[in-house]
Amino acid sequence: MVRNVANLVPPYKLDAGYHGVSSALEYAVCFLEVENIIIMGHSGCGGIGGLMEMAKGKEVGEFIGKWVNIAAPARDKVLRDYADESPEKQARACEKEAILISLKNLLTFPWVRERVANGLLHLHGWYYNIATGQLKYYNEDSAAFEVLVERYSTTLLNAREGAS
């Protein structure tokens, strides 16, 4: 598991910089031969909130601004497509679009792309709504996030506990 600000994956790049996410991916894909990679975004993401604030000219730190800028194309798309929506709705849309950017960036890694092409690796985009407990997945066929797991209701939990 790799956790970072805004759950972003940078594009593949060989240079002298430090590449924590890229090295974790390389280890997981090339050495552990994982079969699934899940990019998990969530509602109320502070990193995406910072990215949205950068569009207003605000600074968001020495390192964070450059990092979340990985998802600048997502922000720009949302600001264009959701121009008349509330900042909250724009942020939720950007959180989801950032997942798609990370999925796209995963495919810039040659060994990820190769394993995906050979059916040995599957990439998934998931979005968790913290307020509702709902988990969605990105469905490539419909080009939309669709419900994977509904929030567990008290009734459902009680029924399960009573059955065991």
C-alpha positions in Angstrom: 0.0 0.0 0.0 1.2 3.4 -0.9 -0.4 6.4 0.7 0.4 10.0 -0.3 -1.2 13.4 -0.6 -4.3 13.1 -3.0 -3.4 9.5 -3.7 -1.6 10.5 -6.9 0.6 8.6 -9.3 3.1 10.7 -11.1 4.0 9.9 -14.7 7.0 7.7 -15.5 10.2 9.7 -15.4 13.8 8.6 -15.1 15.9 11.4 -13.5 18.0 12.0 -10.4 15.0 12.8 -8.2 13.6 10.7 -5.4 10.7 8.6 -6.7 8.9 7.0 -3.7 5.7 6.2 -5.5 7.5 5.0 -8.7 9.8 2.7 -6.7 6.9 1.2 -4.8 5.1 0.6 -8.0 8.2 -1.0 -9.5 8.6 -3.3 -6.5 5.0 -4.3 -6.5 4.7 -4.9 -10.2 8.1 -6.3 -11.1 9.1 -8.2 -8.0 5.9 -9.0 -6.2 4.0 -9.4 -9.4 0.8 -8.0 -8.0 -2.3 -8.6 -10.1 -4.3 -5.6 -9.1 -3.6 -1.9 -8.4 -6.4 0.2 -6.9 -6.2 4.0 -7.0 -8.4 5.1 -4.1 -9.6 8.6 -4.0 -12.0 10.0 -1.4 -14.4 12.9 -0.7 -13.1 15.9 1.2 -9.5 15.3 0.0 -7.3 18.0 1.3 -4.8 17.6 -1.5 -7.4 18.1 -4.1 -8.8 21.0 -2.1 -5.3 22.5 -2.2 -5.1 21.9 -6.0 -8.4 23.8 -6.4 -7.2 26.6 -4.3 -4.1 26.9 -6.5 -6.4 27.9 -9.4 -7.3 30.9 -7.3 -3.6 31.8 -7.0 -3.1 30.5 -3.5 0.2 28.9 -2.4 -0.1 25.5 -0.8 3.4 24.8 0.5 6.9 24.1 -0.7 6.3 20.5 -1.8 2.6 20.0 -1.8 1.8 22.4 -4.6 4.2 20.8 -7.1 2.9 17.3 -6.1 -0.8 18.0 -6.4 -0.1 19.7 -9.7 0.1 16.2 -11.1 -3.6 16.4 -11.3 -3.8 19.9 -12.8 -5.4 18.6 -16.0 -8.2 17.2 -13.8 -8.7 20.5 -12.1 -8.7 22.4 -15.4 -11.3 20.0 -16.9 -13.5 20.4 -13.9 -13.3 24.2 -13.9 -14.2 24.1 -17.6 -17.0 21.5 -17.4 -18.4 22.5 -14.0 -17.9 26.2 -14.2 -21.4 27.0 -12.9 -21.3 24.5 -10.0 -20.5 25.1 -6.4 -16.9 24.8 -5.2 -17.9 21.7 -3.3 -19.3 20.0 -6.4 -16.2 21.0 -8.3 -14.0 19.5 -5.7 -15.9 16.2 -5.7 -15.7 16.1 -9.5 -11.9 16.9 -9.3 -11.4 14.1 -6.8 -12.8 11.6 -9.3 -11.0 13.1 -12.3 -7.7 12.9 -10.4 -8.2 9.1 -10.0 -8.4 8.9 -13.8 -5.2 11.0 -14.2 -3.4 8.5 -11.9 -4.8 5.5 -13.9 -3.5 7.2 -17.1 -0.1 7.9 -15.4 0.2 4.2 -14.4 0.2 3.3 -18.1 3.2 5.5 -18.7 5.3 3.0 -16.8 6.5 0.5 -19.4 6.3 -2.6 -17.1 2.8 -1.6 -15.9 1.7 -1.2 -19.5 3.2 -4.5 -20.6 1.6 -6.5 -17.7 -1.8 -4.8 -18.4 -1.5 -5.6 -22.1 -0.7 -9.3 -21.2 -3.7 -9.5 -18.8 -1.4 -10.0 -15.8 -2.2 -6.7 -14.1 -5.6 -5.0 -13.7 -6.0 -1.3 -12.8 -8.9 0.0 -10.8 -10.2 3.4 -9.9 -12.2 3.6 -6.7 -13.9 6.6 -5.0 -14.9 6.5 -1.3 -17.5 9.0 -0.1 -16.6 9.4 3.6 -19.9 11.0 4.5 -22.1 8.3 3.1 -19.8 5.3 3.3 -20.5 4.6 -0.4 -17.7 3.1 -2.5 -17.7 3.6 -6.3 -15.6 2.1 -9.0 -14.7 3.6 -12.4 -16.5 1.6 -15.1 -14.6 2.1 -18.4 -17.6 0.9 -20.4 -19.9 3.6 -19.1 -17.1 6.1 -18.5 -18.6 6.8 -15.0 -18.1 6.0 -11.4 -20.7 3.4 -10.4 -21.7 2.0 -7.0 -19.5 -0.9 -5.8 -20.6 -0.9 -2.2 -23.6 0.9 -0.6 -23.4 2.2 2.9 -24.1 -0.4 5.4 -27.4 0.4 7.1 -28.1 -0.5 10.8 -30.8 -2.9 9.6 -28.3 -4.8 7.4 -25.7 -4.9 10.1 -28.2 -6.2 12.7 -29.5 -8.8 10.3 -25.9 -10.1 9.6 -25.0 -10.1 13.3 -28.2 -12.0 14.1 -27.5 -14.6 11.4 -24.0 -15.5 12.7 
